[in-house]
């Protein structure tokens, strides 16, 4: 008998499910470490998942 899995939202095609990345800069902090910037995926707004097109069509977006 097949097992049921809960509906999983599709993974974002832009970031492949890794929605936030840390980018190091050349700036050094007083303790000697490098400063980092956290950047979120613009395609999924940092969630890692996308909304199916059918849902968007029903909501009128």
C-alpha distance matrix in Angstrom:
0.0 3.8 6.5 9.4 12.8 16.0 18.2 20.3 23.7 24.8 26.9 30.6 31.8 35.2 34.5 31.0 30.1 33.3 35.2 38.3 40.5 43.6 46.6 49.5 53.0 56.3 57.6 58.1 58.0 60.8 58.7 58.2 54.6 53.6 52.8 49.3 48.1 44.6 43.5 40.5 38.8 40.4 37.4 35.1 37.9 36.6 33.1 31.2 29.1 30.0 29.6 27.9 30.5 29.2 30.0 33.4 34.1 33.5 35.7 38.4 38.9
3.8 0.0 3.8 6.5 9.5 12.9 14.8 16.6 20.0 21.0 23.1 26.8 28.0 31.4 30.7 27.2 26.4 29.7 31.6 34.7 36.9 40.1 43.0 46.0 49.5 52.9 54.1 54.7 54.7 57.6 55.7 55.1 51.4 50.3 49.4 45.9 44.6 41.1 39.9 36.8 35.0 36.7 33.6 31.4 34.2 33.0 29.5 27.5 25.4 26.2 26.0 24.3 27.0 26.0 26.7 30.0 30.9 30.4 32.6 35.3 35.5
6.5 3.8 0.0 3.7 6.5 10.0 12.5 14.2 17.8 19.2 21.3 25.0 26.6 29.8 28.8 25.4 24.2 27.3 29.1 32.1 34.4 37.5 40.6 43.6 47.1 50.4 51.5 52.0 51.8 54.7 52.7 52.2 48.6 47.6 46.7 43.2 41.9 38.3 37.3 34.3 32.8 34.5 31.7 29.2 31.8 30.4 26.8 25.1 23.1 24.3 24.2 23.0 26.1 25.1 25.3 28.7 30.0 29.4 31.1 34.0 34.0
9.4 6.5 3.7 0.0 3.8 6.6 9.1 11.4 15.0 16.8 19.2 22.8 24.7 27.9 27.1 24.0 22.5 25.8 27.1 30.2 32.8 36.0 39.1 42.2 45.6 49.1 50.1 50.7 50.4 53.3 51.5 51.2 47.5 46.4 45.2 41.6 40.1 36.4 35.3 32.1 30.5 32.1 29.2 26.6 29.1 27.9 24.3 22.8 20.5 21.5 21.1 19.9 23.1 21.9 21.9 25.4 26.7 25.9 27.5 30.5 30.7
12.8 9.5 6.5 3.8 0.0 3.8 6.4 8.0 11.6 13.6 15.8 19.4 21.5 24.6 23.5 20.5 18.8 22.1 23.4 26.4 29.1 32.3 35.4 38.5 41.9 45.4 46.3 47.0 46.7 49.7 48.0 47.6 43.9 42.7 41.4 37.9 36.3 32.7 31.5 28.3 26.9 28.5 25.8 23.1 25.5 24.2 20.6 19.1 17.0 18.3 18.1 17.4 20.8 20.2 19.9 23.1 24.9 24.3 25.6 28.5 28.3
16.0 12.9 10.0 6.6 3.8 0.0 3.8 6.0 9.4 12.2 14.6 18.0 20.5 23.4 22.5 19.9 17.8 21.0 21.7 24.8 27.7 31.0 34.2 37.4 40.6 44.2 44.9 45.7 45.3 48.2 46.7 46.5 42.8 41.5 40.0 36.4 34.6 30.8 29.7 26.3 25.0 26.4 23.7 20.8 23.0 21.9 18.2 17.3 14.9 16.1 15.6 15.3 18.8 18.0 17.2 20.4 22.4 21.5 22.5 25.6 25.4
18.2 14.8 12.5 9.1 6.4 3.8 0.0 3.7 6.4 9.2 12.1 15.3 17.7 20.7 20.2 17.8 16.1 19.6 20.0 23.3 26.3 29.8 32.8 36.1 39.2 42.9 43.7 44.8 44.5 47.6 46.3 46.0 42.3 40.7 39.0 35.3 33.2 29.5 27.9 24.4 22.7 23.7 20.8 18.0 20.6 19.9 16.2 15.3 12.3 12.9 12.1 11.5 15.0 14.4 13.7 16.8 18.8 18.2 19.3 22.3 22.0
20.3 16.6 14.2 11.4 8.0 6.0 3.7 0.0 3.8 6.4 8.7 12.0 14.6 17.4 16.7 14.2 12.4 15.8 16.4 19.8 22.7 26.2 29.1 32.5 35.6 39.2 40.1 41.2 41.1 44.2 43.0 42.5 38.8 37.1 35.5 31.8 29.7 26.0 24.5 21.0 19.3 20.7 17.9 15.2 17.8 16.8 13.2 11.8 9.2 10.4 10.6 10.7 14.5 14.9 14.1 16.6 19.1 19.1 19.8 22.4 21.5
23.7 20.0 17.8 15.0 11.6 9.4 6.4 3.8 0.0 3.8 6.5 9.1 11.9 14.5 14.2 12.4 10.8 14.2 14.2 17.7 20.8 24.4 27.1 30.7 33.5 37.2 38.1 39.5 39.4 42.7 41.8 41.3 37.5 35.6 33.7 29.9 27.5 23.9 21.9 18.4 16.4 17.3 14.4 11.7 14.5 14.1 10.7 9.4 6.1 6.7 7.0 7.7 11.5 12.5 11.5 13.5 16.3 16.7 17.0 19.4 18.1
24.8 21.0 19.2 16.8 13.6 12.2 9.2 6.4 3.8 0.0 3.8 6.4 8.5 11.6 11.8 9.7 9.1 12.8 13.2 16.9 19.6 23.4 25.7 29.3 32.2 35.8 37.0 38.6 38.9 42.3 41.4 40.6 36.8 34.7 32.9 29.1 26.7 23.3 21.0 17.5 15.0 15.9 12.7 10.8 14.2 13.9 11.1 8.7 5.6 5.7 7.2 7.3 10.7 12.5 12.4 13.8 16.4 17.6 18.1 19.9 18.2
26.9 23.1 21.3 19.2 15.8 14.6 12.1 8.7 6.5 3.8 0.0 3.8 6.2 8.8 8.2 6.0 5.5 9.2 9.9 13.7 16.1 19.8 22.1 25.7 28.6 32.2 33.5 35.0 35.5 39.0 38.0 37.1 33.3 31.1 29.5 25.7 23.4 20.1 17.9 14.7 12.1 13.7 10.9 9.2 12.5 11.6 9.3 6.0 4.5 6.1 9.1 10.2 13.2 15.6 15.4 16.1 18.9 20.5 20.5 22.0 19.8
30.6 26.8 25.0 22.8 19.4 18.0 15.3 12.0 9.1 6.4 3.8 0.0 3.8 5.5 5.8 5.4 5.8 8.5 8.3 12.0 14.3 18.1 20.0 23.7 26.3 29.9 31.2 33.1 33.7 37.3 36.7 35.6 31.9 29.4 27.6 23.7 21.2 18.1 15.3 12.2 9.1 10.3 7.3 6.4 9.9 9.6 8.4 5.4 4.7 5.2 8.8 10.5 12.6 15.7 15.4 15.2 18.2 20.2 19.8 20.8 18.1
31.8 28.0 26.6 24.7 21.5 20.5 17.7 14.6 11.9 8.5 6.2 3.8 0.0 3.8 5.8 5.4 7.9 10.1 10.4 13.9 15.4 19.1 20.4 24.0 26.5 29.9 31.6 33.7 34.7 38.4 37.9 36.4 32.8 30.1 28.5 24.7 22.3 19.5 16.5 13.9 10.4 11.3 8.2 9.0 12.5 12.5 11.9 8.8 8.5 8.1 11.3 12.0 13.4 16.8 17.2 16.7 19.2 21.7 21.6 22.1 19.4
35.2 31.4 29.8 27.9 24.6 23.4 20.7 17.4 14.5 11.6 8.8 5.5 3.8 0.0 3.8 6.0 8.3 9.1 8.8 11.6 12.7 16.3 17.2 20.8 23.0 26.4 28.2 30.4 31.6 35.4 35.0 33.5 29.9 27.0 25.3 21.6 19.1 16.6 13.4 11.1 7.5 8.4 6.2 8.0 10.8 10.8 11.5 8.9 9.8 9.7 13.1 14.6 15.6 19.2 19.3 18.2 20.9 23.5 22.9 23.1 19.9
34.5 30.7 28.8 27.1 23.5 22.5 20.2 16.7 14.2 11.8 8.2 5.8 5.8 3.8 0.0 3.9 5.5 5.4 5.8 8.6 9.6 13.3 14.8 18.4 21.0 24.5 26.2 28.1 29.1 32.7 32.1 30.7 27.0 24.3 22.8 19.0 16.8 14.1 11.5 9.4 6.5 9.1 7.9 8.3 10.4 9.2 9.9 6.9 9.1 10.5 14.2 16.1 17.9 21.3 20.9 20.2 23.2 25.4 24.7 25.3 22.2
31.0 27.2 25.4 24.0 20.5 19.9 17.8 14.2 12.4 9.7 6.0 5.4 5.4 6.0 3.9 0.0 3.8 5.7 7.7 10.9 12.0 15.7 17.5 20.9 23.9 27.2 29.0 30.6 31.5 35.1 34.1 32.7 29.0 26.6 25.4 21.6 19.8 17.0 14.7 12.5 10.0 12.5 10.6 10.3 12.9 11.4 10.8 7.1 8.6 10.4 14.0 15.4 17.6 20.7 20.6 20.6 23.4 25.5 25.2 26.1 23.4
30.1 26.4 24.2 22.5 18.8 17.8 16.1 12.4 10.8 9.1 5.5 5.8 7.9 8.3 5.5 3.8 0.0 3.8 5.8 9.1 11.1 14.7 17.2 20.6 23.8 27.3 28.6 29.9 30.4 33.8 32.8 31.7 27.9 25.8 24.4 20.7 18.8 15.6 13.8 11.3 9.5 12.4 10.9 9.3 11.5 9.2 8.0 4.3 6.6 9.6 13.2 15.1 17.9 20.6 19.9 20.2 23.4 24.9 24.4 25.8 23.1
33.3 29.7 27.3 25.8 22.1 21.0 19.6 15.8 14.2 12.8 9.2 8.5 10.1 9.1 5.4 5.7 3.8 0.0 3.8 5.9 7.4 10.9 13.5 16.9 20.1 23.6 24.9 26.1 26.6 30.1 29.0 27.9 24.1 22.0 20.7 16.9 15.3 12.2 10.8 9.0 8.2 11.8 11.5 10.2 11.3 8.3 8.5 6.0 9.4 12.4 16.0 18.4 20.9 23.8 22.9 22.8 26.1 27.7 26.7 28.0 25.0
35.2 31.6 29.1 27.1 23.4 21.7 20.0 16.4 14.2 13.2 9.9 8.3 10.4 8.8 5.8 7.7 5.8 3.8 0.0 3.8 6.8 10.4 13.0 16.6 19.4 23.1 24.0 25.5 25.8 29.3 28.6 27.8 24.0 21.7 19.8 15.9 13.6 10.2 8.3 5.6 5.1 8.6 8.9 7.4 7.6 4.6 6.0 4.8 8.5 11.0 14.5 17.4 19.7 22.6 21.3 20.8 24.3 25.9 24.5 25.6 22.5
38.3 34.7 32.1 30.2 26.4 24.8 23.3 19.8 17.7 16.9 13.7 12.0 13.9 11.6 8.6 10.9 9.1 5.9 3.8 0.0 3.8 6.9 9.8 13.3 16.1 19.8 20.4 21.8 22.0 25.5 24.9 24.1 20.4 18.1 16.0 12.2 10.0 6.5 5.5 4.4 6.2 9.8 11.4 10.2 9.1 6.0 8.4 8.4 12.1 14.6 17.9 21.0 23.2 26.2 24.6 23.9 27.5 29.0 27.3 28.3 25.1
40.5 36.9 34.4 32.8 29.1 27.7 26.3 22.7 20.8 19.6 16.1 14.3 15.4 12.7 9.6 12.0 11.1 7.4 6.8 3.8 0.0 3.8 6.4 9.9 12.9 16.5 17.6 19.0 19.6 23.2 22.5 21.3 17.6 15.1 13.5 9.7 8.1 5.7 5.5 6.6 8.3 11.7 13.6 13.3 12.3 9.6 12.1 11.5 15.2 17.7 21.1 24.0 26.1 29.2 27.9 27.1 30.6 32.3 30.6 31.5 28.1
43.6 40.1 37.5 36.0 32.3 31.0 29.8 26.2 24.4 23.4 19.8 18.1 19.1 16.3 13.3 15.7 14.7 10.9 10.4 6.9 3.8 0.0 3.8 6.5 9.7 13.3 14.1 15.2 15.9 19.5 18.8 17.6 13.9 11.3 9.8 6.1 5.5 4.6 6.4 9.1 11.4 14.5 16.9 16.6 15.2 12.5 15.3 15.1 18.9 21.3 24.7 27.7 29.7 32.8 31.4 30.5 34.0 35.6 33.8 34.6 31.1
46.6 43.0 40.6 39.1 35.4 34.2 32.8 29.1 27.1 25.7 22.1 20.0 20.4 17.2 14.8 17.5 17.2 13.5 13.0 9.8 6.4 3.8 0.0 3.8 6.5 10.1 11.5 13.3 14.7 18.5 18.4 16.5 13.1 9.9 8.5 5.3 5.1 6.5 7.5 10.9 12.8 15.3 18.0 18.5 17.1 15.0 18.1 17.8 21.4 23.4 26.9 29.7 31.4 34.7 33.5 32.2 35.6 37.5 35.7 36.1 32.5
49.5 46.0 43.6 42.2 38.5 37.4 36.1 32.5 30.7 29.3 25.7 23.7 24.0 20.8 18.4 20.9 20.6 16.9 16.6 13.3 9.9 6.5 3.8 0.0 3.8 6.9 8.4 9.8 11.7 15.4 15.2 13.1 9.9 6.5 6.0 4.4 6.4 9.0 10.9 14.4 16.5 19.0 21.7 22.2 20.6 18.5 21.6 21.3 25.0 27.2 30.6 33.5 35.1 38.5 37.2 36.0 39.3 41.2 39.3 39.7 36.1
53.0 49.5 47.1 45.6 41.9 40.6 39.2 35.6 33.5 32.2 28.6 26.3 26.5 23.0 21.0 23.9 23.8 20.1 19.4 16.1 12.9 9.7 6.5 3.8 0.0 3.8 5.4 8.0 10.5 14.2 14.9 12.6 10.2 6.4 5.7 5.9 7.6 11.0 12.6 16.4 18.5 20.4 23.5 24.3 22.5 20.8 24.2 24.2 27.7 29.6 32.9 35.8 37.2 40.6 39.3 37.7 41.1 43.0 40.9 41.1 37.4
56.3 52.9 50.4 49.1 45.4 44.2 42.9 39.2 37.2 35.8 32.2 29.9 29.9 26.4 24.5 27.2 27.3 23.6 23.1 19.8 16.5 13.3 10.1 6.9 3.8 0.0 3.8 6.4 9.8 13.0 14.0 11.2 9.9 6.6 7.4 9.1 11.2 14.7 16.4 20.2 22.2 24.0 27.1 28.0 26.2 24.6 28.0 27.9 31.4 33.3 36.6 39.5 40.8 44.2 43.0 41.4 44.7 46.7 44.6 44.7 41.0
57.6 54.1 51.5 50.1 46.3 44.9 43.7 40.1 38.1 37.0 33.5 31.2 31.6 28.2 26.2 29.0 28.6 24.9 24.0 20.4 17.6 14.1 11.5 8.4 5.4 3.8 0.0 3.8 6.6 9.9 11.5 9.5 8.6 5.8 5.7 8.6 10.9 14.6 16.8 20.6 23.1 24.8 28.1 28.8 26.5 24.9 28.3 28.7 32.3 34.2 37.4 40.5 41.9 45.2 43.7 42.1 45.4 47.3 44.9 45.1 41.4
58.1 54.7 52.0 50.7 47.0 45.7 44.8 41.2 39.5 38.6 35.0 33.1 33.7 30.4 28.1 30.6 29.9 26.1 25.5 21.8 19.0 15.2 13.3 9.8 8.0 6.4 3.8 0.0 3.8 6.6 7.9 5.7 5.7 4.5 6.0 9.6 12.7 16.1 18.8 22.5 25.3 27.3 30.5 30.8 28.5 26.6 29.7 30.2 33.9 36.1 39.3 42.5 44.1 47.3 45.7 44.3 47.8 49.4 47.1 47.5 43.9
58.0 54.7 51.8 50.4 46.7 45.3 44.5 41.1 39.4 38.9 35.5 33.7 34.7 31.6 29.1 31.5 30.4 26.6 25.8 22.0 19.6 15.9 14.7 11.7 10.5 9.8 6.6 3.8 0.0 3.8 5.5 5.4 5.5 5.9 6.3 10.0 13.0 16.1 19.3 22.8 25.9 27.9 31.2 31.1 28.5 26.5 29.5 30.3 34.0 36.3 39.4 42.7 44.5 47.5 45.7 44.4 48.0 49.4 46.9 47.5 44.0
60.8 57.6 54.7 53.3 49.7 48.2 47.6 44.2 42.7 42.3 39.0 37.3 38.4 35.4 32.7 35.1 33.8 30.1 29.3 25.5 23.2 19.5 18.5 15.4 14.2 13.0 9.9 6.6 3.8 0.0 3.8 5.5 7.5 9.3 10.1 13.8 16.7 19.7 22.9 26.3 29.6 31.6 34.9 34.6 32.0 29.9 32.8 33.7 37.4 39.9 42.8 46.2 48.1 51.0 49.1 47.9 51.5 52.7 50.2 50.9 47.4
58.7 55.7 52.7 51.5 48.0 46.7 46.3 43.0 41.8 41.4 38.0 36.7 37.9 35.0 32.1 34.1 32.8 29.0 28.6 24.9 22.5 18.8 18.4 15.2 14.9 14.0 11.5 7.9 5.5 3.8 0.0 3.8 5.8 8.9 10.5 13.8 17.1 19.6 23.1 26.4 29.6 32.0 35.0 34.5 32.1 29.6 32.2 33.0 36.7 39.4 42.5 45.8 47.9 50.8 48.8 47.9 51.6 52.8 50.4 51.3 47.9
58.2 55.1 52.2 51.2 47.6 46.5 46.0 42.5 41.3 40.6 37.1 35.6 36.4 33.5 30.7 32.7 31.7 27.9 27.8 24.1 21.3 17.6 16.5 13.1 12.6 11.2 9.5 5.7 5.4 5.5 3.8 0.0 3.8 6.7 9.4 12.6 16.2 19.0 22.2 25.7 28.6 31.0 34.0 33.8 31.7 29.2 31.9 32.3 36.1 38.7 42.0 45.1 47.1 50.2 48.5 47.5 51.1 52.5 50.3 51.0 47.5
54.6 51.4 48.6 47.5 43.9 42.8 42.3 38.8 37.5 36.8 33.3 31.9 32.8 29.9 27.0 29.0 27.9 24.1 24.0 20.4 17.6 13.9 13.1 9.9 10.2 9.9 8.6 5.7 5.5 7.5 5.8 3.8 0.0 3.8 6.6 9.3 13.0 15.6 18.8 22.1 25.0 27.6 30.5 30.2 28.2 25.6 28.2 28.5 32.3 35.0 38.3 41.4 43.5 46.5 44.8 43.9 47.5 48.9 46.8 47.6 44.1
53.6 50.3 47.6 46.4 42.7 41.5 40.7 37.1 35.6 34.7 31.1 29.4 30.1 27.0 24.3 26.6 25.8 22.0 21.7 18.1 15.1 11.3 9.9 6.5 6.4 6.6 5.8 4.5 5.9 9.3 8.9 6.7 3.8 0.0 3.8 6.4 10.0 13.0 15.9 19.4 22.1 24.6 27.5 27.6 25.6 23.3 26.2 26.4 30.1 32.6 35.9 39.0 40.8 44.0 42.4 41.3 44.8 46.4 44.3 44.9 41.3
52.8 49.4 46.7 45.2 41.4 40.0 39.0 35.5 33.7 32.9 29.5 27.6 28.5 25.3 22.8 25.4 24.4 20.7 19.8 16.0 13.5 9.8 8.5 6.0 5.7 7.4 5.7 6.0 6.3 10.1 10.5 9.4 6.6 3.8 0.0 3.8 7.0 10.2 13.2 16.8 19.7 21.9 25.0 25.1 22.7 20.7 23.8 24.4 28.1 30.3 33.5 36.7 38.4 41.6 39.8 38.6 42.1 43.6 41.3 41.9 38.3
49.3 45.9 43.2 41.6 37.9 36.4 35.3 31.8 29.9 29.1 25.7 23.7 24.7 21.6 19.0 21.6 20.7 16.9 15.9 12.2 9.7 6.1 5.3 4.4 5.9 9.1 8.6 9.6 10.0 13.8 13.8 12.6 9.3 6.4 3.8 0.0 3.8 6.6 9.6 13.1 16.1 18.4 21.4 21.4 19.2 17.0 20.1 20.6 24.3 26.6 29.7 32.9 34.7 37.8 36.2 35.0 38.5 40.1 37.9 38.5 35.0
48.1 44.6 41.9 40.1 36.3 34.6 33.2 29.7 27.5 26.7 23.4 21.2 22.3 19.1 16.8 19.8 18.8 15.3 13.6 10.0 8.1 5.5 5.1 6.4 7.6 11.2 10.9 12.7 13.0 16.7 17.1 16.2 13.0 10.0 7.0 3.8 0.0 3.8 6.3 9.9 12.9 14.9 18.2 18.2 15.9 14.1 17.5 18.2 21.7 23.7 26.7 30.0 31.6 34.7 33.0 31.6 35.1 36.7 34.5 35.0 31.4
44.6 41.1 38.3 36.4 32.7 30.8 29.5 26.0 23.9 23.3 20.1 18.1 19.5 16.6 14.1 17.0 15.6 12.2 10.2 6.5 5.7 4.6 6.5 9.0 11.0 14.7 14.6 16.1 16.1 19.7 19.6 19.0 15.6 13.0 10.2 6.6 3.8 0.0 3.8 6.7 10.1 12.5 15.5 15.0 12.6 10.5 13.8 14.6 18.2 20.3 23.3 26.6 28.4 31.5 29.7 28.5 32.1 33.5 31.3 32.1 28.6
43.5 39.9 37.3 35.3 31.5 29.7 27.9 24.5 21.9 21.0 17.9 15.3 16.5 13.4 11.5 14.7 13.8 10.8 8.3 5.5 5.5 6.4 7.5 10.9 12.6 16.4 16.8 18.8 19.3 22.9 23.1 22.2 18.8 15.9 13.2 9.6 6.3 3.8 0.0 3.8 6.7 8.9 11.9 12.0 9.9 8.4 12.1 12.7 15.9 17.6 20.6 23.8 25.3 28.5 26.9 25.5 29.0 30.7 28.6 29.0 25.5
40.5 36.8 34.3 32.1 28.3 26.3 24.4 21.0 18.4 17.5 14.7 12.2 13.9 11.1 9.4 12.5 11.3 9.0 5.6 4.4 6.6 9.1 10.9 14.4 16.4 20.2 20.6 22.5 22.8 26.3 26.4 25.7 22.1 19.4 16.8 13.1 9.9 6.7 3.8 0.0 3.8 6.2 8.9 8.4 6.3 4.8 8.5 9.4 12.4 13.9 16.8 20.1 21.8 24.8 23.2 21.9 25.4 27.0 25.0 25.6 22.2
38.8 35.0 32.8 30.5 26.9 25.0 22.7 19.3 16.4 15.0 12.1 9.1 10.4 7.5 6.5 10.0 9.5 8.2 5.1 6.2 8.3 11.4 12.8 16.5 18.5 22.2 23.1 25.3 25.9 29.6 29.6 28.6 25.0 22.1 19.7 16.1 12.9 10.1 6.7 3.8 0.0 3.8 5.5 5.9 5.5 5.1 8.1 7.9 10.3 11.3 14.4 17.4 18.8 22.1 20.8 19.4 22.8 24.8 23.1 23.5 20.0
40.4 36.7 34.5 32.1 28.5 26.4 23.7 20.7 17.3 15.9 13.7 10.3 11.3 8.4 9.1 12.5 12.4 11.8 8.6 9.8 11.7 14.5 15.3 19.0 20.4 24.0 24.8 27.3 27.9 31.6 32.0 31.0 27.6 24.6 21.9 18.4 14.9 12.5 8.9 6.2 3.8 0.0 3.8 5.7 5.0 7.1 9.8 10.2 11.5 11.3 13.8 16.7 17.4 20.7 19.5 17.5 20.7 22.9 20.9 20.9 17.2
37.4 33.6 31.7 29.2 25.8 23.7 20.8 17.9 14.4 12.7 10.9 7.3 8.2 6.2 7.9 10.6 10.9 11.5 8.9 11.4 13.6 16.9 18.0 21.7 23.5 27.1 28.1 30.5 31.2 34.9 35.0 34.0 30.5 27.5 25.0 21.4 18.2 15.5 11.9 8.9 5.5 3.8 0.0 3.8 5.9 8.0 9.2 8.7 9.1 8.1 10.6 13.2 13.9 17.4 16.5 14.7 17.8 20.1 18.7 18.7 15.2
35.1 31.4 29.2 26.6 23.1 20.8 18.0 15.2 11.7 10.8 9.2 6.4 9.0 8.0 8.3 10.3 9.3 10.2 7.4 10.2 13.3 16.6 18.5 22.2 24.3 28.0 28.8 30.8 31.1 34.6 34.5 33.8 30.2 27.6 25.1 21.4 18.2 15.0 12.0 8.4 5.9 5.7 3.8 0.0 3.8 5.5 5.6 6.0 6.1 6.0 8.7 11.9 13.4 16.5 15.0 13.8 17.4 19.1 17.5 18.3 15.1
37.9 34.2 31.8 29.1 25.5 23.0 20.6 17.8 14.5 14.2 12.5 9.9 12.5 10.8 10.4 12.9 11.5 11.3 7.6 9.1 12.3 15.2 17.1 20.6 22.5 26.2 26.5 28.5 28.5 32.0 32.1 31.7 28.2 25.6 22.7 19.2 15.9 12.6 9.9 6.3 5.5 5.0 5.9 3.8 0.0 3.8 5.8 7.8 9.0 9.4 11.5 15.0 16.5 19.3 17.3 15.9 19.5 20.9 18.7 19.5 16.2
36.6 33.0 30.4 27.9 24.2 21.9 19.9 16.8 14.1 13.9 11.6 9.6 12.5 10.8 9.2 11.4 9.2 8.3 4.6 6.0 9.6 12.5 15.0 18.5 20.8 24.6 24.9 26.6 26.5 29.9 29.6 29.2 25.6 23.3 20.7 17.0 14.1 10.5 8.4 4.8 5.1 7.1 8.0 5.5 3.8 0.0 3.8 5.8 8.4 10.2 12.9 16.4 18.5 21.2 19.3 18.5 22.2 23.4 21.5 22.7 19.5
33.1 29.5 26.8 24.3 20.6 18.2 16.2 13.2 10.7 11.1 9.3 8.4 11.9 11.5 9.9 10.8 8.0 8.5 6.0 8.4 12.1 15.3 18.1 21.6 24.2 28.0 28.3 29.7 29.5 32.8 32.2 31.9 28.2 26.2 23.8 20.1 17.5 13.8 12.1 8.5 8.1 9.8 9.2 5.6 5.8 3.8 0.0 3.8 5.5 8.0 10.5 14.0 16.6 18.9 16.9 16.8 20.5 21.4 19.8 21.5 18.7
31.2 27.5 25.1 22.8 19.1 17.3 15.3 11.8 9.4 8.7 6.0 5.4 8.8 8.9 6.9 7.1 4.3 6.0 4.8 8.4 11.5 15.1 17.8 21.3 24.2 27.9 28.7 30.2 30.3 33.7 33.0 32.3 28.5 26.4 24.4 20.6 18.2 14.6 12.7 9.4 7.9 10.2 8.7 6.0 7.8 5.8 3.8 0.0 3.8 7.0 10.4 13.2 16.0 18.6 17.2 17.3 20.8 22.0 21.0 22.5 19.8
29.1 25.4 23.1 20.5 17.0 14.9 12.3 9.2 6.1 5.6 4.5 4.7 8.5 9.8 9.1 8.6 6.6 9.4 8.5 12.1 15.2 18.9 21.4 25.0 27.7 31.4 32.3 33.9 34.0 37.4 36.7 36.1 32.3 30.1 28.1 24.3 21.7 18.2 15.9 12.4 10.3 11.5 9.1 6.1 9.0 8.4 5.5 3.8 0.0 3.8 6.9 9.5 12.5 14.9 13.6 14.0 17.4 18.6 17.9 19.6 17.3
30.0 26.2 24.3 21.5 18.3 16.1 12.9 10.4 6.7 5.7 6.1 5.2 8.1 9.7 10.5 10.4 9.6 12.4 11.0 14.6 17.7 21.3 23.4 27.2 29.6 33.3 34.2 36.1 36.3 39.9 39.4 38.7 35.0 32.6 30.3 26.6 23.7 20.3 17.6 13.9 11.3 11.3 8.1 6.0 9.4 10.2 8.0 7.0 3.8 0.0 3.8 6.4 9.0 11.6 10.6 10.6 13.9 15.4 14.9 16.3 13.9
29.6 26.0 24.2 21.1 18.1 15.6 12.1 10.6 7.0 7.2 9.1 8.8 11.3 13.1 14.2 14.0 13.2 16.0 14.5 17.9 21.1 24.7 26.9 30.6 32.9 36.6 37.4 39.3 39.4 42.8 42.5 42.0 38.3 35.9 33.5 29.7 26.7 23.3 20.6 16.8 14.4 13.8 10.6 8.7 11.5 12.9 10.5 10.4 6.9 3.8 0.0 3.8 6.4 8.4 6.9 7.3 10.6 11.8 11.4 13.1 11.3
27.9 24.3 23.0 19.9 17.4 15.3 11.5 10.7 7.7 7.3 10.2 10.5 12.0 14.6 16.1 15.4 15.1 18.4 17.4 21.0 24.0 27.7 29.7 33.5 35.8 39.5 40.5 42.5 42.7 46.2 45.8 45.1 41.4 39.0 36.7 32.9 30.0 26.6 23.8 20.1 17.4 16.7 13.2 11.9 15.0 16.4 14.0 13.2 9.5 6.4 3.8 0.0 3.8 5.5 5.6 6.9 9.1 10.5 11.4 12.9 11.9
30.5 27.0 26.1 23.1 20.8 18.8 15.0 14.5 11.5 10.7 13.2 12.6 13.4 15.6 17.9 17.6 17.9 20.9 19.7 23.2 26.1 29.7 31.4 35.1 37.2 40.8 41.9 44.1 44.5 48.1 47.9 47.1 43.5 40.8 38.4 34.7 31.6 28.4 25.3 21.8 18.8 17.4 13.9 13.4 16.5 18.5 16.6 16.0 12.5 9.0 6.4 3.8 0.0 3.8 5.4 5.1 6.3 8.8 10.0 10.6 9.7
29.2 26.0 25.1 21.9 20.2 18.0 14.4 14.9 12.5 12.5 15.6 15.7 16.8 19.2 21.3 20.7 20.6 23.8 22.6 26.2 29.2 32.8 34.7 38.5 40.6 44.2 45.2 47.3 47.5 51.0 50.8 50.2 46.5 44.0 41.6 37.8 34.7 31.5 28.5 24.8 22.1 20.7 17.4 16.5 19.3 21.2 18.9 18.6 14.9 11.6 8.4 5.5 3.8 0.0 3.8 5.4 5.1 6.4 8.8 10.0 10.5
30.0 26.7 25.3 21.9 19.9 17.2 13.7 14.1 11.5 12.4 15.4 15.4 17.2 19.3 20.9 20.6 19.9 22.9 21.3 24.6 27.9 31.4 33.5 37.2 39.3 43.0 43.7 45.7 45.7 49.1 48.8 48.5 44.8 42.4 39.8 36.2 33.0 29.7 26.9 23.2 20.8 19.5 16.5 15.0 17.3 19.3 16.9 17.2 13.6 10.6 6.9 5.6 5.4 3.8 0.0 3.8 5.4 5.3 6.4 8.7 9.0
33.4 30.0 28.7 25.4 23.1 20.4 16.8 16.6 13.5 13.8 16.1 15.2 16.7 18.2 20.2 20.6 20.2 22.8 20.8 23.9 27.1 30.5 32.2 36.0 37.7 41.4 42.1 44.3 44.4 47.9 47.9 47.5 43.9 41.3 38.6 35.0 31.6 28.5 25.5 21.9 19.4 17.5 14.7 13.8 15.9 18.5 16.8 17.3 14.0 10.6 7.3 6.9 5.1 5.4 3.8 0.0 3.8 5.5 5.2 6.1 5.5
34.1 30.9 30.0 26.7 24.9 22.4 18.8 19.1 16.3 16.4 18.9 18.2 19.2 20.9 23.2 23.4 23.4 26.1 24.3 27.5 30.6 34.0 35.6 39.3 41.1 44.7 45.4 47.8 48.0 51.5 51.6 51.1 47.5 44.8 42.1 38.5 35.1 32.1 29.0 25.4 22.8 20.7 17.8 17.4 19.5 22.2 20.5 20.8 17.4 13.9 10.6 9.1 6.3 5.1 5.4 3.8 0.0 3.8 5.5 5.2 6.4
33.5 30.4 29.4 25.9 24.3 21.5 18.2 19.1 16.7 17.6 20.5 20.2 21.7 23.5 25.4 25.5 24.9 27.7 25.9 29.0 32.3 35.6 37.5 41.2 43.0 46.7 47.3 49.4 49.4 52.7 52.8 52.5 48.9 46.4 43.6 40.1 36.7 33.5 30.7 27.0 24.8 22.9 20.1 19.1 20.9 23.4 21.4 22.0 18.6 15.4 11.8 10.5 8.8 6.4 5.3 5.5 3.8 0.0 3.8 5.5 8.0
35.7 32.6 31.1 27.5 25.6 22.5 19.3 19.8 17.0 18.1 20.5 19.8 21.6 22.9 24.7 25.2 24.4 26.7 24.5 27.3 30.6 33.8 35.7 39.3 40.9 44.6 44.9 47.1 46.9 50.2 50.4 50.3 46.8 44.3 41.3 37.9 34.5 31.3 28.6 25.0 23.1 20.9 18.7 17.5 18.7 21.5 19.8 21.0 17.9 14.9 11.4 11.4 10.0 8.8 6.4 5.2 5.5 3.8 0.0 3.8 5.7
38.4 35.3 34.0 30.5 28.5 25.6 22.3 22.4 19.4 19.9 22.0 20.8 22.1 23.1 25.3 26.1 25.8 28.0 25.6 28.3 31.5 34.6 36.1 39.7 41.1 44.7 45.1 47.5 47.5 50.9 51.3 51.0 47.6 44.9 41.9 38.5 35.0 32.1 29.0 25.6 23.5 20.9 18.7 18.3 19.5 22.7 21.5 22.5 19.6 16.3 13.1 12.9 10.6 10.0 8.7 6.1 5.2 5.5 3.8 0.0 3.8
38.9 35.5 34.0 30.7 28.3 25.4 22.0 21.5 18.1 18.2 19.8 18.1 19.4 19.9 22.2 23.4 23.1 25.0 22.5 25.1 28.1 31.1 32.5 36.1 37.4 41.0 41.4 43.9 44.0 47.4 47.9 47.5 44.1 41.3 38.3 35.0 31.4 28.6 25.5 22.2 20.0 17.2 15.2 15.1 16.2 19.5 18.7 19.8 17.3 13.9 11.3 11.9 9.7 10.5 9.0 5.5 6.4 8.0 5.7 3.8 0.0
